[in-house]
Amino acid sequence: MPPDDIRTVAVIGAGTMGAGIAGVFARAGHTVQVQDLDDAALERGRLLLDAGQQALVEAGLVTAQQARAATDRIAFGTDLEAACQGADLLIEAAPEDLELKRKLFARFDALCPPHAVLASNTSGLSITRIAAATGRPGQVAGVHFWNPPHLIPLVEVTRGADTTDQTAELLRDLVEQVGKRPILVRSDVPGFVGNRLQFAVFREALHILAEGIASAEDIDTAMTAGPGLRYGFIGPLRTADLGGLDVFCAISSYLFAELESGADVPALLRDLVDTGQLGAKSGRGFYPYAGGEQSQIIAARDRTLLGFLKVLAGQGGGREEDTP
């Protein structure tokens, strides 16, 4: 099945990820059915979708007319069977619970047309085990959009043990067609690629903080004002090429032995969680959060991301503004 044959997309889950994914496909011209358990969840999804659309319009990445047309292509409902009926592609955006996803995929398999491709937006659970709950494991794969999905270009297309070449290629081509940057994860490993890189940095950051080497603020600054800024354009392997592999080999010979490599959750992180310091949602984590501060930080983050997208669009990278 070529990407052009994917006309109707069902998105199961109207949260931050589901609403954002629905907008991506609708802006690319697809008919989208969004399903969730109740009207309250669907209303939250509508508000999230509208906010994302408005941000793209204000940044000049889509026109107001394009945003309205995209909204008109999206239908919201609580009937799972109705959402699945006629779907060429289904994307599940439910909570990260393997058994829940397996139960859902068994239902999707029974309700969706035989030709439909079934995809999970899981950020790291086993695609193979999810696919095994269906009678069509060759047509099941991961399509992990990154939060916020209307802004972050990366989408990880992950193969399960039984995913066919045709399914993987279809999803990779489709993701590119809707204006995102797909990568193919060839092996069904926990965390895929993006989260393995992200959590490798997170583990070392926790180690540096726990050892008193630097403060939380300085650790974050070291990333955002240093390698993180560079990684927005070139990744770690290209960086090593440009710096010289002999140089990176020499540094690796003494530094790798010093890096944190523990397999357990670090005590610092576990203690924060056990004492209810869960981050912005509880008012304190590595930083304190006063009333309204979380929203301000997210708004500032998204303005920066929109600026990045405008730069990338100017380089002809095929972004949201290129969609119908």
Phi, psi and omega per residue, in radians:
M1 nan 2.102 3.084
P2 -1.315 2.776 -3.121
P3 -0.980 -0.569 -3.107
D4 -1.132 -0.301 3.107
D5 -1.427 -0.151 3.063
I6 -1.486 1.732 -3.090
R7 -1.857 -0.660 -3.105
T8 -2.017 2.225 -3.102
V9 -2.080 2.255 3.033
A10 -1.766 2.259 3.082
V11 -2.020 2.082 -3.083
I12 -1.771 1.909 -3.056
G13 2.022 2.135 -3.059
A14 -1.913 0.457 3.097
G15 -1.376 -2.815 -3.108
T16 -0.955 -0.808 -3.093
M17 -1.269 -0.836 -3.102
G18 -1.065 -0.788 3.132
A19 -1.099 -0.747 3.135
G20 -1.131 -0.739 3.125
I21 -1.118 -0.715 3.107
A22 -1.021 -0.742 3.126
G23 -1.111 -0.699 3.134
V24 -1.016 -0.847 -3.098
F25 -1.258 -0.642 3.126
A26 -1.146 -0.692 3.114
R27 -1.155 -0.388 3.104
A28 -1.553 0.057 3.038
G29 1.766 0.080 -3.118
H30 -1.497 2.616 2.941
T31 -1.416 2.283 -3.031
V32 -2.208 2.321 3.038
Q33 -1.949 2.071 3.119
V34 -1.829 2.231 -3.119
Q35 -2.143 2.421 2.991
D36 -2.576 3.123 -2.942
L37 -1.305 -0.545 -3.081
D38 -2.600 2.960 -3.083
D39 -1.140 -0.548 3.135
A40 -1.123 -0.739 3.106
A41 -1.128 -0.688 3.135
L42 -1.167 -0.651 3.128
E43 -1.152 -0.696 3.064
R44 -1.076 -0.680 3.109
G45 -1.100 -0.718 3.100
R46 -1.062 -0.764 -3.134
L47 -1.119 -0.721 3.104
L48 -1.112 -0.748 3.122
L49 -1.084 -0.818 -3.126
D50 -1.074 -0.712 -3.137
A51 -1.129 -0.723 3.106
G52 -1.134 -0.744 3.117
Q53 -1.061 -0.790 -3.103
Q54 -1.103 -0.679 3.127
A55 -1.095 -0.707 3.134
L56 -1.190 -0.659 3.113
V57 -1.138 -0.825 -3.115
E58 -1.099 -0.512 3.118
A59 -1.455 -0.104 -3.140
G60 1.362 0.287 -3.135
L61 -1.512 -0.425 2.952
V62 -2.419 2.772 3.091
T63 -1.527 2.834 3.090
A64 -1.065 -0.630 3.120
Q65 -1.136 -0.738 3.111
Q66 -1.120 -0.682 3.131
A67 -1.133 -0.763 3.125
R68 -1.120 -0.728 3.132
A69 -1.088 -0.679 3.120
A70 -1.129 -0.771 3.133
T71 -1.047 -0.673 -3.134
D72 -1.171 -0.358 -3.138
R73 -1.487 -0.084 -3.054
I74 -1.882 2.246 3.041
A75 -2.002 2.418 3.139
F76 -1.940 2.455 3.109
G77 -2.871 2.909 -3.137
T78 -1.810 -0.041 -3.084
D79 -1.567 1.866 -3.115
L80 -1.116 -0.728 -3.122
E81 -1.072 -0.738 3.123
A82 -1.123 -0.665 3.138
A83 -1.173 -0.660 -3.096
C84 -1.330 -0.560 -3.068
Q85 -1.082 2.141 3.107
G86 1.464 0.028 -3.132
A87 -1.280 2.331 3.012
D88 -1.552 -0.511 3.100
L89 -2.447 2.318 3.031
L90 -2.026 2.303 3.071
I91 -2.087 2.095 3.131
E92 -1.582 2.252 3.120
A93 -2.289 0.914 3.137
A94 -1.618 3.001 3.126
P95 -0.984 2.735 -3.067
E96 -1.365 1.310 3.132
D97 -2.325 1.979 -3.014
L98 -1.047 -0.806 -3.097
E99 -1.166 -0.624 3.062
L100 -1.074 -0.796 -3.125
K101 -1.124 -0.679 3.115
R102 -1.101 -0.730 3.106
K103 -1.128 -0.718 3.123
L104 -1.120 -0.764 -3.098
F105 -1.177 -0.532 3.033
A106 -1.100 -0.690 3.104
R107 -1.230 -0.726 3.104
F108 -1.013 -0.743 -3.117
D109 -1.047 -0.668 -3.128
A110 -1.335 -0.493 -3.008
L111 -1.721 -0.468 -3.071
C112 -1.469 2.697 3.074
P113 -1.035 2.683 -3.096
P114 -1.011 -0.502 -3.084
H115 -1.444 -0.205 -2.992
A116 -1.166 2.467 3.024
V117 -1.609 2.360 -3.118
L118 -1.939 2.184 -3.062
A119 -2.263 2.553 3.080
S120 -1.943 2.424 3.056
N121 -1.552 0.295 3.128
T122 -0.939 2.532 -3.137
S123 -1.604 0.066 3.109
G124 3.031 -0.022 3.110
L125 -1.292 2.827 -3.036
S126 -1.197 2.046 3.052
I127 -1.160 -0.644 -3.140
T128 -1.032 -0.793 -3.118
R129 -1.248 -0.604 3.062
I130 -1.136 -0.790 -3.104
A131 -1.138 -0.522 -3.106
A132 -1.149 -0.272 3.104
A133 -1.388 -0.079 -3.105
T134 -1.978 2.953 3.032
G135 -1.689 0.181 -3.131
R136 -2.357 0.939 -3.062
P137 -1.037 -0.434 3.098
G138 -1.183 -0.368 -3.129
Q139 -1.791 0.345 -3.136
V140 -2.055 2.372 3.118
A141 -2.682 3.026 3.023
G142 -1.697 2.460 2.953
V143 -2.314 1.568 -3.033
H144 -1.599 1.785 2.982
F145 -1.371 2.633 -3.135
W146 -1.820 2.558 -3.074
N147 -1.440 2.300 -0.042
P148 -1.436 2.286 -2.975
P149 -1.148 -0.379 3.120
H150 -1.380 -0.173 -3.099
L151 -2.032 -0.719 -3.060
I152 -1.330 2.190 -3.089
P153 -1.239 -0.535 -2.978
L154 -1.173 2.358 2.922
V155 -2.360 2.188 3.116
E156 -1.627 2.014 3.045
V157 -1.639 1.974 -3.016
T158 -1.967 2.263 3.092
R159 -1.479 2.381 2.882
G160 -1.487 3.095 -3.116
A161 -1.055 -0.501 -3.070
D162 -1.914 0.020 3.138
T163 -1.075 2.277 -3.120
T164 -1.361 2.782 3.063
D165 -1.014 -0.691 -3.093
Q166 -1.099 -0.735 3.132
T167 -1.138 -0.797 -3.129
A168 -1.094 -0.757 -3.132
E169 -1.185 -0.694 3.104
L170 -1.028 -0.844 -3.089
L171 -1.192 -0.699 3.106
R172 -1.088 -0.775 3.135
D173 -1.157 -0.680 -3.126
L174 -1.159 -0.768 3.118
V175 -1.028 -0.733 3.106
E176 -1.146 -0.669 -3.121
Q177 -1.118 -0.561 -3.132
V178 -1.546 0.156 2.976
G179 1.673 0.243 3.133
K180 -1.823 3.059 -3.113
R181 -1.928 1.669 -3.100
P182 -1.419 2.569 2.865
I183 -2.171 2.643 3.111
L184 -1.770 2.055 3.050
V185 -1.610 1.903 -2.964
R186 -1.340 -0.426 -3.125
S187 -2.123 2.482 -3.099
D188 -1.431 1.314 -3.108
V189 -1.793 2.576 3.121
P190 -0.986 2.303 3.107
G191 1.463 -0.132 -3.140
F192 0.960 -2.288 -3.116
V193 -1.873 -0.919 -3.044
G194 -1.024 -0.806 -3.112
N195 -1.285 -0.492 3.063
R196 -1.142 -0.712 3.083
L197 -1.189 -0.777 -3.105
Q198 -1.083 -0.757 -3.081
F199 -1.381 -0.385 2.991
A200 -1.119 -0.749 3.088
V201 -1.177 -0.726 -3.127
F202 -1.076 -0.744 3.138
R203 -1.084 -0.744 3.134
E204 -1.211 -0.632 3.092
A205 -1.088 -0.739 3.096
L206 -1.082 -0.708 3.135
H207 -1.116 -0.785 3.139
I208 -1.083 -0.712 3.134
L209 -1.178 -0.811 -3.104
A210 -1.101 -0.580 -3.128
E211 -1.427 -0.075 3.137
G212 1.267 0.358 -3.118
I213 -1.245 -0.613 3.126
A214 -2.742 2.792 3.109
S215 -1.351 2.893 3.081
A216 -1.004 -0.759 -3.130
E217 -1.079 -0.751 -3.096
D218 -1.278 -0.566 3.062
I219 -1.104 -0.815 3.132
D220 -1.119 -0.700 3.113
T221 -1.126 -0.654 3.120
A222 -1.025 -0.594 3.125
M223 -1.433 -0.875 -3.026
T224 -1.218 -0.548 -3.124
A225 -1.708 -0.024 -3.121
G226 -2.136 -1.979 -3.063
P227 -1.063 -0.569 -3.140
G228 -1.072 -0.648 3.113
L229 -1.146 -0.716 3.133
R230 -1.219 -0.643 -3.099
Y231 -1.172 -0.245 3.033
G232 -1.157 -0.278 -3.126
F233 -2.082 -0.773 3.108
I234 -2.258 2.449 -3.087
G235 -1.451 -3.086 -3.035
P236 -1.135 -0.582 -3.106
L237 -1.342 -0.697 3.048
R238 -1.150 -0.658 3.083
T239 -1.022 -0.753 3.118
A240 -1.133 -0.717 3.084
D241 -1.001 -0.800 -3.080
L242 -1.253 -0.542 3.124
G243 -1.404 -0.343 -3.107
G244 1.828 2.049 -3.102
L245 -1.141 -0.475 3.076
D246 -1.142 -0.676 3.102
V247 -1.147 -0.811 -3.126
F248 -1.168 -0.586 3.073
C249 -1.131 -0.749 -3.135
A250 -1.114 -0.749 3.124
I251 -1.161 -0.710 3.138
S252 -1.047 -0.586 -3.053
S253 -1.083 -0.470 3.093
Y254 -1.962 -0.426 -3.021
L255 -1.491 -0.644 -3.086
F256 -0.973 -0.663 -3.125
A257 -1.163 -0.348 -3.108
E258 -1.618 -0.229 -3.067
L259 -1.363 2.611 3.116
E260 -1.142 2.354 -3.122
S261 -2.405 0.313 -3.113
G262 -1.121 2.577 -3.130
A263 -1.595 -0.262 -3.099
D264 -1.621 2.778 3.024
V265 -1.086 2.213 -3.120
P266 -1.021 2.526 -3.096
A267 -1.021 -0.628 3.135
L268 -1.035 -0.800 -3.130
L269 -1.210 -0.761 -3.138
R270 -1.081 -0.709 3.139
D271 -1.120 -0.715 3.104
L272 -1.065 -0.782 -3.127
V273 -1.157 -0.774 -3.099
D274 -1.126 -0.454 3.124
T275 -1.685 0.205 3.058
G276 1.369 0.207 3.114
Q277 -1.597 1.466 -2.950
L278 -1.694 0.135 -3.114
G279 1.803 -2.661 -3.040
A280 -1.006 -0.631 -3.051
K281 -1.212 -0.358 3.104
S282 -1.849 -0.058 3.138
G283 1.666 -0.171 3.106
R284 -2.809 2.433 3.004
G285 -2.538 -2.019 2.978
F286 -1.233 -0.430 3.111
Y287 -2.219 2.733 2.974
P288 -1.455 2.637 3.139
Y289 -2.268 1.977 3.070
A290 -1.395 2.972 -3.118
G291 -1.000 2.207 3.106
G292 1.460 -0.167 -3.074
E293 -1.189 -0.643 3.137
Q294 -1.009 -0.798 -3.137
S295 -1.099 -0.661 3.123
Q296 -1.147 -0.716 3.135
I297 -1.146 -0.764 3.140
I298 -1.123 -0.728 3.126
A299 -1.078 -0.743 3.114
A300 -1.149 -0.703 3.077
R301 -1.032 -0.822 -3.078
D302 -1.183 -0.601 3.067
R303 -1.095 -0.695 3.112
T304 -1.151 -0.762 3.123
L305 -1.088 -0.699 3.098
L306 -1.092 -0.649 3.069
G307 -1.095 -0.741 3.084
F308 -1.044 -0.776 -3.119
L309 -1.088 -0.667 3.118
K310 -1.136 -0.666 3.077
V311 -1.117 -0.804 3.136
L312 -1.099 -0.691 3.114
A313 -1.083 -0.651 3.117
G314 -1.175 -0.343 3.083
Q315 -1.545 0.051 3.105
G316 1.308 0.595 -3.058
G317 -1.453 0.082 3.101
G318 1.247 1.130 -3.088
R319 -1.853 -2.904 -3.023
E320 -0.963 -0.631 -3.049
E321 -1.202 -0.210 3.124
D322 -1.487 -0.116 -3.066
T323 -1.484 2.774 -3.107
P324 -1.097 nan nan
